[in-house]
Amino acid sequence: MTNAALRPSYTILPVDAEFGPGDASGPWPGIPSLGIDHYLWLNNGYRPPVEVKLCYSRSFLHARFRVGERRVRVKYTKFQDPVYKDSCVEFFIDAFPESRLGYVNFETNAAGTLLAAFGPDRFNRKPLWPEDLAGFDVSASVAGPLDGEHGGDTWTLEYRIPLALFRKIYSLEVRPGHRAAANFYKCGDETEVPHYGAWSPVDTPSPDFHRPDFFGEVVFGQ
């Protein structure tokens, strides 16, 4: 177990208006960011900078990733494909850690293809399906499939997660002031240069993002 006092913390600011991913009127310029800047397990010098922003509205938890990569791999284009093999960003959240039910993993490649599941650890997970994710929406700056330069120095990805999903899973309501556990990752198992980045460091001998004992804290601001 890590020392909880040393884990990073991020406050998710509330927003009044509902908006969709990629909406130019979104509140992102005024939202603080966190960084995925702990690159683990491989000493190959590849450390793409990743900026993550979160906010929440009455109905959705919104996430925005900005990734400093010129070359990307997007092979997988179907829901629940193994996108972690592509150029991928991931958001793992245990919305109610006191319930001890488990966490949701949202894994998305640079084109926005989603893999999502719920469970207490790596080995006991149940996939989420479209009916579970009703209202989930995504916008990506990269179109797939692709293997190489995408035409810029960075790529962005935005999505919104319906808060109703957490209500369904935990039978609890996300409210201002609530503290959840989460981690954010950047990976690419089969990219030109494999890499494993994390917001909250994972202290294991080999790559393993499915370690809620190393999650940081996210607080739903008031």
C-alpha positions in Angstrom: 0.0 0.0 0.0 1.2 3.5 -0.7 1.1 6.3 1.9 -2.2 8.1 1.3 -0.6 11.4 2.3 1.8 11.2 -0.6 -0.9 10.4 -3.3 -1.7 13.2 -5.7 -5.1 15.0 -5.4 -7.1 16.9 -8.0 -10.3 18.9 -7.6 -12.9 18.4 -10.3 -14.6 21.8 -10.8 -18.4 22.0 -11.2 -19.8 23.7 -14.3 -23.3 25.1 -14.7 -24.0 24.4 -18.4 -24.2 21.1 -20.2 -21.9 20.7 -23.2 -20.7 18.0 -25.5 -17.2 16.7 -26.4 -15.5 19.0 -28.9 -17.9 21.8 -28.2 -16.1 25.1 -28.8 -18.1 26.7 -26.1 -16.9 24.3 -23.4 -15.3 25.6 -20.2 -11.8 24.0 -20.7 -9.7 27.2 -20.8 -10.7 27.9 -17.2 -10.2 24.3 -15.9 -6.9 23.3 -14.1 -5.0 20.4 -15.4 -3.1 17.4 -14.0 -0.1 15.7 -15.7 0.6 12.1 -16.6 4.4 12.5 -16.0 5.6 9.4 -14.2 6.9 7.0 -16.9 7.4 3.6 -15.4 9.1 0.2 -16.0 10.8 1.0 -19.4 13.9 3.2 -19.6 13.6 4.0 -23.3 13.5 7.8 -23.0 10.0 8.1 -24.5 7.9 10.3 -22.2 5.1 12.0 -24.2 3.6 14.9 -22.2 -0.1 14.5 -21.3 -2.4 17.1 -19.8 -5.7 16.0 -18.4 -8.6 18.2 -17.4 -11.9 17.2 -15.7 -15.1 19.0 -14.8 -18.6 17.9 -13.9 -22.1 19.1 -14.7 -25.4 18.0 -13.3 -25.5 15.0 -15.6 -21.9 14.2 -16.7 -18.3 13.9 -15.7 -16.3 15.4 -18.5 -12.6 14.5 -19.4 -10.2 16.1 -21.8 -6.8 14.7 -22.7 -4.1 16.6 -24.6 -1.2 14.4 -25.7 2.2 15.4 -27.1 2.7 12.8 -29.8 3.4 13.2 -33.5 3.3 9.5 -34.4 0.4 7.4 -33.3 -0.9 3.9 -33.8 -4.7 3.4 -34.2 -5.5 -0.2 -35.2 -8.6 -0.9 -33.2 -11.9 0.8 -34.1 -14.6 -1.3 -32.5 -16.1 -0.9 -29.0 -14.3 -3.1 -26.4 -11.3 -3.7 -28.7 -7.9 -4.0 -26.9 -7.1 -0.3 -27.4 -4.2 -0.3 -24.8 -2.1 -1.8 -27.6 -2.6 1.4 -29.6 -1.7 5.0 -28.7 -4.0 5.1 -25.6 -5.0 7.2 -22.7 -6.8 5.7 -19.7 -9.0 6.9 -16.8 -9.6 4.5 -13.9 -12.0 5.6 -11.2 -13.5 4.1 -8.0 -16.2 6.6 -7.6 -17.1 5.3 -4.1 -14.1 3.6 -2.6 -15.8 3.2 0.8 -18.3 0.8 -0.9 -15.4 -1.6 -1.8 -17.2 -2.6 -5.0 -14.5 -1.8 -7.5 -13.5 0.7 -10.2 -14.4 1.5 -13.8 -11.6 1.6 -16.4 -12.2 3.9 -19.4 -9.5 3.1 -22.0 -9.5 5.1 -25.3 -7.1 5.2 -28.2 -6.3 8.3 -30.1 -9.3 7.9 -32.3 -11.7 7.5 -29.4 -12.3 3.8 -29.5 -13.5 2.8 -26.0 -12.8 -0.3 -23.8 -14.6 -0.1 -20.5 -15.2 -2.5 -17.6 -16.0 -2.7 -13.9 -14.6 -4.8 -11.1 -12.4 -4.9 -8.0 -9.1 -5.9 -9.7 -7.5 -7.0 -13.0 -8.9 -10.5 -12.9 -12.5 -9.9 -11.8 -14.0 -7.5 -14.3 -17.3 -7.3 -16.2 -17.4 -5.4 -19.5 -19.7 -2.4 -19.7 -22.1 -2.3 -22.7 -23.8 0.4 -24.6 -26.9 0.3 -22.4 -24.7 0.9 -19.4 -23.0 3.8 -21.1 -26.1 5.5 -22.5 -25.1 9.2 -22.9 -21.4 8.5 -23.2 -20.0 10.6 -26.0 -16.5 11.1 -27.4 -14.7 13.5 -29.7 -11.1 12.8 -31.0 -8.8 14.9 -33.2 -7.3 11.8 -34.8 -9.2 9.6 -37.3 -8.3 5.9 -37.5 -7.0 3.6 -38.6 -3.5 5.1 -38.7 0.1 4.1 -38.0 2.5 7.1 -38.3 2.3 10.9 -38.3 -1.2 12.3 -37.8 -0.4 15.8 -39.0 0.4 17.6 -35.7 2.5 17.7 -32.6 -0.4 16.9 -30.3 -3.7 15.1 -30.3 -6.7 15.7 -28.2 -9.5 13.5 -26.9 -12.6 14.5 -25.0 -15.5 12.5 -23.6 -18.3 12.7 -21.2 -19.4 10.0 -18.8 -23.0 9.9 -17.6 -23.2 10.2 -13.8 -26.1 7.8 -14.1 -23.5 5.1 -14.7 -22.0 5.5 -11.2 -25.5 5.6 -9.7 -26.3 2.3 -11.4 -23.1 0.6 -10.3 -22.8 1.9 -6.8 -26.4 2.8 -5.9 -25.0 6.1 -4.7 -25.1 9.7 -5.9 -22.1 11.8 -6.7 -22.4 15.0 -4.8 -20.3 18.2 -4.3 -17.5 17.5 -1.8 -17.4 13.8 -2.5 -13.9 12.2 -2.6 -13.2 9.4 -5.1 -10.1 7.4 -6.0 -8.6 7.5 -9.5 -5.6 7.2 -11.8 -4.8 8.4 -15.3 -2.5 6.6 -17.7 -0.8 6.9 -21.1 0.3 3.7 -22.8 0.9 2.0 -26.1 1.8 -1.7 -25.7 2.3 -2.2 -29.5 3.3 1.3 -30.6 6.7 2.1 -32.2 8.1 2.9 -28.7 6.1 1.1 -26.0 5.5 3.2 -22.9 3.6 3.3 -19.6 2.9 6.6 -18.0 0.8 7.4 -14.8 -0.5 10.3 -12.8 -0.1 8.6 -9.5 3.0 6.3 -9.6 2.5 2.5 -9.5 5.2 0.7 -7.5 5.1 -2.8 -9.0 7.9 -4.8 -10.6 6.2 -5.1 -14.0 3.5 -3.0 -15.8 0.2 -3.2 -14.0 -2.3 -0.3 -14.1 -5.0 -2.3 -12.4 -3.8 -1.4 -8.9 -6.3 0.7 -7.0 -4.0 0.7 -4.0 -1.9 3.2 -5.9 -4.8 5.4 -7.1 -4.7 9.1 -6.3 -7.7 11.2 -5.1 -10.2 13.2 -7.1 -12.5 15.5 -5.3 -15.8 16.8 -6.7 -15.6 20.5 -6.0 -18.3 22.6 -4.5 
